[in-house]
Amino acid sequence: MCHSGAVIVVAKIGTSSVTGPSGLVDGEAVHKLCGEVAELRAHGHQVVVVTSGAVTAGVATLRPQGGRPVDATTLQALSAIGQHRLMRVYDDALAERGLLAAQVLLAPSDFGERRRYLHARATLWRLLELGVVPVVNENDAVADDEIRFGDNDRLAALVATLLGAELLVLLTDTAGLLSADPRQVADASLVEQVRAADAGYAAIAGGPGTPEGSGGMASKLAAARMAAWSGIRAVIAAAHRPAVLLEAMAGVVGAGTVVLPEARRLGARRCWIAFALPAAGRLTVDAGARAALVEREASLLAAGVVAAEGAFGVDEAVEIAGPDGEVFAKGIVRVPAVRQDEWLGRRTAELPADLAVEVVHRDDLVVLAPS
């Protein structure tokens, strides 16, 4: 949490909400958002903005009459063109309200490597202490196409978790999660509240949203659930709704879909393991091992592992699934996949002396089963 003790709000706005029909940055939308950021700041809160739109703005700037390119290299180049145009609008909008913007471009390695994770957190904290509004985006111009956040919804949830924020607001072009696809069901209604452990709503969330964006309601719901497991209240709401950030902060019913935080808040290191550290493989365990991990908070021993997937090495993260195939935990593994014939399913007494007794020690284990 920020050293000053102020409440931290992370507000993410998507491409479809921050760019206009032409693809250029929508100045009115950015000014609206920044006005609400200023109001939250006036009430003593700290705000971090996570914004999309750089690639689309770059496409619109360089190819106003052409279609959207599909090759990664061109898209990355166009993001470099669009990013500073996007930031210029934010800079001007915040400056009009006496606030200073700071551009922060992040990559998955800033979260996957513990040292860089802590450094990113310290930098963002310091910016907030200096009274600056960090404006965060993925570093698209140099991102490895195979190692990306996937969408800025996940990035926003990671930033919220990184800072120990109290509120994550995911702004989109719909009112929130609806009871059905409005394109198919005319009277679909807003789902006002869900719990992180309730996976049933994922089925109605659908797939990607607009062609320009990389997310969609499913992405937003997944990000909101990620934040909720970290003890952070999340709200999925319409960017065009008047005073939406203030209503989300105040808990106004109907302002959007609220994803309630879990009762137990994961510590900073466990948040890093659960959500920031990429999984290099998956272990499937038997029912007894699952019960030991969930109910007794035990370490995972080799005897309880029935299958291993992936080329993970020591100190890499793995997902842990039960007999039904559902992932319920994640942890840092202490034995390598390349030697699984020597430890998979074996009792402790049967293990070679140079292998760790625990496949995943309980100190490196995060259980995400419903509380």
MIGUDREN-366051 format. One record per residue (C-alpha): x, y, z. Coordinates in nm, 3 decimals, padded with zeros to 5 digits, always signed. Each point is the difference from the previous one (the first is absolute). Layout:
residues N
{x: X&y: Y&z: Z}
...
//
This chain:
residues 371
{x: +00.000&y: +00.000&z: +00.000}
{x: +00.119&y: +00.352&z: -00.067}
{x: +00.214&y: +00.136&z: +00.285}
{x: -00.223&y: +00.308&z: +00.043}
{x: -00.294&y: -00.219&z: +00.102}
{x: -00.224&y: +00.141&z: -00.271}
{x: -00.248&y: -00.221&z: -00.180}
{x: +00.135&y: -00.115&z: -00.336}
{x: -00.233&y: -00.033&z: -00.299}
{x: +00.109&y: -00.160&z: -00.330}
{x: -00.220&y: +00.105&z: -00.294}
{x: +00.038&y: -00.178&z: -00.333}
{x: -00.159&y: +00.128&z: -00.321}
{x: -00.019&y: -00.209&z: -00.316}
{x: +00.076&y: +00.081&z: -00.361}
{x: -00.364&y: +00.028&z: -00.106}
{x: -00.060&y: +00.257&z: +00.277}
{x: +00.312&y: +00.211&z: -00.052}
{x: +00.002&y: +00.024&z: -00.381}
{x: -00.266&y: +00.132&z: -00.237}
{x: -00.149&y: -00.152&z: -00.317}
{x: +00.303&y: +00.117&z: -00.201}
{x: +00.237&y: -00.175&z: +00.239}
{x: +00.154&y: +00.325&z: +00.122}
{x: +00.011&y: +00.077&z: +00.372}
{x: -00.339&y: +00.121&z: +00.125}
{x: +00.093&y: +00.320&z: +00.182}
{x: -00.340&y: +00.037&z: +00.165}
{x: +00.017&y: -00.352&z: +00.146}
{x: +00.348&y: +00.058&z: +00.139}
{x: -00.100&y: +00.339&z: +00.144}
{x: -00.305&y: -00.158&z: +00.166}
{x: +00.214&y: -00.271&z: +00.157}
{x: +00.265&y: +00.247&z: +00.115}
{x: -00.267&y: +00.225&z: +00.150}
{x: -00.118&y: -00.291&z: +00.215}
{x: +00.359&y: -00.086&z: +00.089}
{x: +00.041&y: +00.359&z: +00.120}
{x: -00.315&y: -00.026&z: +00.212}
{x: +00.126&y: -00.318&z: +00.164}
{x: +00.331&y: +00.171&z: +00.066}
{x: -00.187&y: +00.295&z: +00.154}
{x: -00.161&y: -00.248&z: +00.241}
{x: +00.344&y: -00.117&z: +00.108}
{x: +00.024&y: -00.317&z: -00.208}
{x: +00.287&y: -00.114&z: -00.220}
{x: -00.076&y: -00.107&z: -00.357}
{x: +00.188&y: -00.203&z: -00.258}
{x: -00.135&y: -00.004&z: -00.356}
{x: +00.057&y: -00.301&z: -00.224}
{x: -00.079&y: +00.093&z: -00.358}
{x: -00.029&y: -00.181&z: -00.331}
{x: -00.019&y: +00.162&z: -00.343}
{x: +00.359&y: +00.055&z: -00.113}
{x: -00.006&y: -00.251&z: -00.285}
{x: -00.339&y: +00.118&z: -00.130}
{x: +00.110&y: +00.365&z: +00.019}
{x: +00.317&y: -00.086&z: -00.190}
{x: -00.194&y: -00.183&z: -00.269}
{x: -00.235&y: +00.298&z: -00.041}
{x: +00.290&y: +00.245&z: -00.017}
{x: +00.208&y: -00.179&z: -00.262}
{x: -00.273&y: -00.172&z: -00.201}
{x: -00.313&y: +00.211&z: +00.023}
{x: -00.144&y: -00.155&z: -00.317}
{x: +00.133&y: -00.352&z: +00.029}
{x: -00.091&y: -00.308&z: +00.201}
{x: +00.160&y: -00.120&z: +00.319}
{x: +00.327&y: -00.189&z: -00.062}
{x: +00.032&y: -00.343&z: +00.152}
{x: +00.373&y: -00.069&z: +00.017}
{x: +00.150&y: +00.045&z: +00.347}
{x: +00.299&y: +00.211&z: -00.107}
{x: -00.217&y: +00.263&z: -00.170}
{x: -00.243&y: +00.009&z: +00.291}
{x: +00.288&y: +00.052&z: +00.240}
{x: +00.136&y: +00.284&z: -00.213}
{x: -00.343&y: +00.159&z: -00.015}
{x: -00.035&y: -00.024&z: +00.377}
{x: +00.314&y: +00.213&z: +00.031}
{x: -00.167&y: +00.261&z: -00.221}
{x: -00.326&y: -00.010&z: +00.191}
{x: +00.136&y: -00.019&z: +00.355}
{x: +00.138&y: +00.351&z: +00.024}
{x: -00.312&y: +00.142&z: -00.167}
{x: -00.208&y: -00.180&z: +00.260}
{x: +00.220&y: +00.132&z: +00.281}
{x: -00.014&y: +00.354&z: -00.137}
{x: -00.379&y: +00.000&z: +00.045}
{x: +00.031&y: -00.138&z: +00.355}
{x: +00.273&y: +00.249&z: +00.083}
{x: -00.209&y: +00.295&z: -00.118}
{x: -00.320&y: -00.124&z: +00.168}
{x: +00.169&y: -00.050&z: +00.336}
{x: +00.199&y: +00.323&z: -00.025}
{x: -00.325&y: +00.196&z: -00.041}
{x: -00.090&y: -00.129&z: +00.345}
{x: +00.336&y: +00.077&z: +00.156}
{x: +00.122&y: -00.360&z: -00.013}
{x: +00.315&y: -00.149&z: -00.146}
{x: -00.004&y: -00.320&z: -00.205}
{x: +00.278&y: -00.259&z: -00.012}
{x: +00.025&y: -00.257&z: -00.279}
{x: +00.073&y: -00.350&z: +00.131}
{x: +00.050&y: -00.277&z: -00.258}
{x: +00.009&y: -00.351&z: +00.145}
{x: +00.089&y: -00.344&z: -00.137}
{x: -00.080&y: -00.347&z: +00.138}
{x: +00.360&y: -00.037&z: +00.117}
{x: -00.059&y: +00.294&z: +00.236}
{x: -00.239&y: -00.229&z: +00.187}
{x: +00.153&y: -00.342&z: -00.065}
{x: +00.341&y: +00.084&z: +00.148}
{x: -00.023&y: +00.070&z: +00.374}
{x: +00.270&y: +00.269&z: +00.002}
{x: -00.162&y: +00.193&z: -00.285}
{x: -00.342&y: -00.049&z: +00.161}
{x: +00.117&y: +00.169&z: +00.318}
{x: +00.171&y: +00.274&z: -00.200}
{x: -00.318&y: +00.071&z: -00.200}
{x: -00.199&y: +00.019&z: +00.323}
{x: +00.249&y: +00.239&z: +00.158}
{x: -00.006&y: +00.225&z: -00.307}
{x: -00.380&y: +00.017&z: -00.012}
{x: -00.018&y: +00.066&z: +00.374}
{x: +00.251&y: +00.282&z: -00.033}
{x: -00.195&y: +00.159&z: -00.285}
{x: -00.314&y: -00.005&z: +00.216}
{x: +00.191&y: +00.151&z: +00.292}
{x: +00.116&y: +00.279&z: -00.231}
{x: -00.363&y: +00.079&z: -00.084}
{x: +00.030&y: -00.127&z: -00.357}
{x: -00.263&y: -00.201&z: -00.191}
{x: +00.169&y: -00.306&z: -00.156}
{x: -00.145&y: -00.084&z: -00.343}
{x: +00.087&y: -00.362&z: -00.070}
{x: +00.000&y: -00.200&z: -00.323}
{x: +00.169&y: -00.313&z: -00.126}
{x: +00.331&y: +00.068&z: -00.171}
{x: -00.142&y: -00.111&z: -00.335}
{x: +00.282&y: +00.143&z: -00.211}
{x: +00.257&y: -00.247&z: +00.130}
{x: -00.218&y: -00.279&z: +00.143}
{x: +00.081&y: -00.358&z: -00.098}
{x: -00.304&y: -00.119&z: -00.196}
{x: +00.008&y: -00.331&z: +00.189}
{x: +00.043&y: +00.160&z: +00.345}
{x: -00.274&y: +00.258&z: +00.051}
{x: -00.262&y: +00.084&z: +00.257}
{x: -00.262&y: -00.087&z: -00.262}
{x: -00.215&y: +00.300&z: +00.086}
{x: +00.008&y: +00.303&z: +00.226}
{x: -00.273&y: -00.139&z: +00.224}
{x: +00.251&y: -00.249&z: +00.137}
{x: +00.267&y: +00.269&z: +00.016}
{x: -00.235&y: +00.220&z: +00.205}
{x: -00.072&y: -00.285&z: +00.242}
{x: +00.373&y: -00.064&z: +00.037}
{x: +00.064&y: +00.370&z: +00.069}
{x: -00.281&y: +00.005&z: +00.259}
{x: +00.147&y: -00.308&z: +00.166}
{x: +00.351&y: +00.142&z: -00.021}
{x: -00.105&y: +00.315&z: +00.188}
{x: -00.246&y: -00.163&z: +00.241}
{x: -00.277&y: +00.221&z: -00.138}
{x: -00.343&y: +00.012&z: +00.160}
{x: -00.193&y: +00.039&z: -00.325}
{x: +00.040&y: -00.105&z: -00.363}
{x: -00.237&y: +00.156&z: -00.253}
{x: -00.011&y: -00.155&z: -00.347}
{x: -00.163&y: +00.250&z: -00.234}
{x: -00.157&y: -00.127&z: -00.319}
{x: -00.275&y: +00.083&z: -00.250}
{x: -00.272&y: -00.201&z: +00.178}
{x: -00.170&y: +00.044&z: +00.338}
{x: +00.182&y: -00.301&z: +00.144}
{x: -00.056&y: -00.375&z: -00.004}
{x: -00.347&y: -00.071&z: -00.138}
{x: -00.220&y: -00.301&z: +00.072}
{x: +00.016&y: -00.099&z: -00.369}
{x: +00.149&y: +00.116&z: -00.329}
{x: -00.199&y: +00.318&z: -00.083}
{x: +00.044&y: -00.073&z: -00.371}
{x: -00.210&y: -00.312&z: +00.049}
{x: -00.218&y: +00.084&z: +00.302}
{x: -00.164&y: +00.342&z: -00.016}
{x: -00.090&y: +00.020&z: +00.371}
{x: +00.341&y: -00.107&z: +00.137}
{x: +00.051&y: +00.167&z: +00.336}
{x: +00.303&y: +00.118&z: +00.195}
{x: +00.151&y: -00.252&z: +00.241}
{x: +00.066&y: +00.232&z: +00.291}
{x: +00.218&y: -00.226&z: +00.214}
{x: +00.201&y: -00.322&z: -00.027}
{x: +00.258&y: -00.181&z: +00.210}
{x: +00.347&y: -00.093&z: -00.124}
{x: -00.060&y: -00.367&z: +00.078}
{x: -00.315&y: -00.012&z: -00.215}
{x: +00.128&y: -00.120&z: -00.336}
{x: -00.348&y: -00.037&z: -00.148}
{x: -00.009&y: +00.352&z: -00.141}
{x: +00.301&y: -00.063&z: -00.226}
{x: -00.226&y: -00.192&z: -00.238}
{x: -00.217&y: +00.305&z: -00.072}
{x: +00.291&y: +00.241&z: -00.021}
{x: +00.069&y: -00.092&z: -00.363}
{x: +00.318&y: +00.044&z: -00.201}
{x: +00.201&y: +00.302&z: -00.119}
{x: -00.172&y: +00.335&z: -00.022}
{x: +00.069&y: +00.242&z: -00.284}
{x: +00.232&y: -00.088&z: -00.290}
{x: +00.243&y: +00.273&z: +00.114}
{x: +00.016&y: -00.115&z: +00.361}
{x: +00.164&y: -00.315&z: +00.129}
{x: -00.234&y: -00.054&z: +00.292}
{x: -00.372&y: -00.045&z: +00.047}
{x: -00.232&y: -00.070&z: +00.289}
{x: +00.162&y: -00.339&z: +00.067}
{x: +00.336&y: +00.173&z: +00.030}
{x: -00.142&y: +00.261&z: +00.237}
{x: -00.170&y: -00.258&z: +00.216}
{x: +00.322&y: -00.204&z: +00.022}
{x: +00.196&y: +00.312&z: +00.099}
{x: -00.262&y: +00.100&z: +00.257}
{x: +00.010&y: -00.348&z: +00.152}
{x: +00.379&y: +00.019&z: +00.013}
{x: -00.025&y: +00.324&z: +00.195}
{x: -00.270&y: -00.142&z: +00.227}
{x: +00.223&y: -00.293&z: +00.098}
{x: +00.252&y: +00.266&z: +00.105}
{x: -00.261&y: +00.162&z: +00.226}
{x: -00.074&y: +00.284&z: -00.243}
{x: -00.355&y: +00.108&z: -00.084}
{x: -00.046&y: +00.020&z: -00.377}
{x: -00.268&y: +00.177&z: -00.203}
{x: -00.070&y: -00.052&z: -00.370}
{x: -00.183&y: +00.309&z: -00.126}
{x: -00.076&y: +00.222&z: -00.298}
{x: +00.265&y: +00.261&z: -00.077}
{x: -00.265&y: +00.245&z: -00.123}
{x: -00.205&y: -00.018&z: +00.322}
{x: +00.007&y: +00.339&z: +00.179}
{x: +00.223&y: +00.003&z: +00.310}
{x: +00.062&y: -00.373&z: -00.040}
{x: +00.326&y: -00.003&z: +00.198}
{x: -00.154&y: +00.187&z: +00.291}
{x: -00.306&y: -00.227&z: -00.001}
{x: +00.221&y: -00.308&z: -00.007}
{x: +00.201&y: +00.140&z: +00.290}
{x: -00.319&y: +00.075&z: +00.195}
{x: -00.148&y: -00.343&z: -00.070}
{x: -00.307&y: +00.133&z: -00.180}
{x: -00.227&y: -00.292&z: -00.088}
{x: -00.044&y: -00.037&z: -00.375}
{x: +00.311&y: +00.200&z: -00.090}
{x: +00.140&y: -00.321&z: -00.149}
{x: +00.069&y: -00.361&z: +00.087}
{x: +00.179&y: -00.037&z: +00.332}
{x: +00.227&y: -00.299&z: +00.047}
{x: +00.028&y: -00.040&z: +00.375}
{x: +00.341&y: -00.055&z: +00.157}
{x: +00.073&y: -00.326&z: +00.174}
{x: +00.006&y: +00.007&z: +00.381}
{x: +00.364&y: -00.105&z: +00.016}
{x: +00.243&y: +00.238&z: -00.167}
{x: +00.311&y: -00.160&z: -00.142}
{x: +00.332&y: +00.143&z: +00.111}
{x: +00.220&y: +00.183&z: -00.251}
{x: +00.224&y: -00.298&z: -00.076}
{x: -00.293&y: -00.240&z: -00.041}
{x: -00.170&y: +00.250&z: -00.234}
{x: +00.318&y: +00.003&z: -00.207}
{x: +00.007&y: -00.381&z: -00.016}
{x: -00.371&y: -00.031&z: -00.078}
{x: -00.044&y: +00.269&z: -00.262}
{x: +00.328&y: +00.148&z: -00.123}
{x: +00.232&y: -00.298&z: -00.029}
{x: -00.063&y: -00.187&z: -00.329}
{x: -00.074&y: -00.371&z: +00.032}
{x: +00.258&y: -00.226&z: -00.164}
{x: -00.204&y: -00.317&z: +00.044}
{x: -00.282&y: -00.179&z: +00.177}
{x: -00.018&y: -00.271&z: +00.264}
{x: -00.306&y: -00.220&z: +00.047}
{x: -00.048&y: -00.135&z: +00.352}
{x: -00.224&y: -00.266&z: +00.153}
{x: -00.296&y: +00.071&z: +00.228}
{x: +00.202&y: -00.057&z: +00.316}
{x: +00.266&y: +00.249&z: -00.099}
{x: -00.263&y: +00.256&z: -00.099}
{x: -00.166&y: -00.031&z: +00.340}
{x: +00.336&y: +00.035&z: +00.176}
{x: +00.083&y: +00.319&z: -00.191}
{x: -00.344&y: +00.162&z: +00.035}
{x: -00.107&y: -00.111&z: +00.346}
{x: +00.329&y: -00.042&z: +00.189}
{x: +00.223&y: +00.250&z: -00.186}
{x: +00.258&y: -00.275&z: -00.043}
{x: +00.291&y: -00.015&z: -00.243}
{x: -00.042&y: -00.200&z: -00.320}
{x: +00.190&y: -00.327&z: +00.019}
{x: +00.102&y: -00.213&z: -00.296}
{x: -00.226&y: -00.290&z: +00.102}
{x: -00.308&y: +00.210&z: -00.069}
{x: +00.098&y: +00.102&z: -00.355}
{x: -00.152&y: -00.220&z: -00.271}
{x: +00.107&y: +00.195&z: -00.312}
{x: +00.233&y: +00.280&z: -00.104}
{x: -00.015&y: +00.218&z: -00.311}
{x: +00.252&y: +00.254&z: -00.130}
{x: +00.377&y: +00.041&z: +00.004}
{x: +00.017&y: +00.179&z: +00.336}
{x: +00.321&y: +00.032&z: +00.195}
{x: +00.075&y: +00.055&z: +00.368}
{x: -00.136&y: +00.333&z: +00.132}
{x: -00.247&y: +00.042&z: -00.285}
{x: -00.375&y: +00.030&z: +00.051}
{x: -00.247&y: -00.279&z: -00.072}
{x: -00.378&y: -00.021&z: +00.010}
{x: -00.147&y: -00.276&z: +00.216}
{x: -00.317&y: -00.178&z: -00.109}
{x: -00.219&y: -00.251&z: +00.179}
{x: -00.126&y: -00.337&z: -00.131}
{x: -00.275&y: +00.185&z: -00.192}
{x: +00.259&y: +00.202&z: -00.193}
{x: -00.101&y: +00.329&z: +00.164}
{x: +00.292&y: +00.222&z: +00.105}
{x: -00.037&y: +00.090&z: +00.368}
{x: +00.351&y: +00.109&z: +00.099}
{x: +00.332&y: +00.129&z: -00.126}
{x: +00.348&y: -00.020&z: +00.143}
{x: +00.374&y: +00.007&z: -00.052}
{x: +00.130&y: -00.349&z: -00.071}
{x: +00.312&y: -00.142&z: +00.164}
{x: +00.058&y: -00.295&z: -00.234}
{x: +00.059&y: +00.005&z: -00.379}
{x: -00.226&y: -00.153&z: -00.262}
{x: +00.297&y: -00.163&z: -00.170}
{x: +00.038&y: -00.232&z: +00.303}
{x: -00.368&y: -00.078&z: +00.053}
{x: +00.063&y: -00.375&z: -00.042}
{x: +00.197&y: +00.023&z: +00.325}
{x: -00.264&y: +00.183&z: +00.209}
{x: -00.346&y: -00.019&z: -00.161}
{x: -00.232&y: -00.195&z: +00.231}
{x: +00.285&y: -00.121&z: +00.221}
{x: +00.002&y: -00.011&z: +00.379}
{x: +00.247&y: +00.223&z: +00.181}
{x: +00.221&y: -00.296&z: +00.098}
{x: +00.033&y: -00.095&z: -00.368}
{x: +00.131&y: +00.338&z: -00.116}
{x: +00.365&y: +00.050&z: -00.100}
{x: +00.198&y: +00.182&z: +00.266}
{x: +00.067&y: +00.301&z: -00.222}
{x: -00.370&y: +00.072&z: -00.068}
{x: -00.213&y: +00.218&z: +00.225}
{x: -00.249&y: -00.180&z: +00.222}
{x: -00.277&y: +00.246&z: -00.090}
{x: -00.101&y: +00.039&z: -00.363}
{x: -00.153&y: +00.335&z: +00.101}
{x: +00.063&y: +00.128&z: +00.353}
{x: -00.300&y: +00.155&z: +00.175}
{x: +00.188&y: +00.332&z: +00.030}
{x: +00.010&y: +00.013&z: -00.381}
{x: -00.358&y: -00.118&z: -00.052}
{x: -00.317&y: +00.202&z: -00.065}
{x: -00.337&y: -00.174&z: +00.021}
{x: -00.279&y: +00.172&z: -00.195}
{x: -00.283&y: -00.233&z: +00.090}
{x: -00.323&y: +00.172&z: +00.117}
{x: +00.015&y: +00.132&z: +00.356}
//
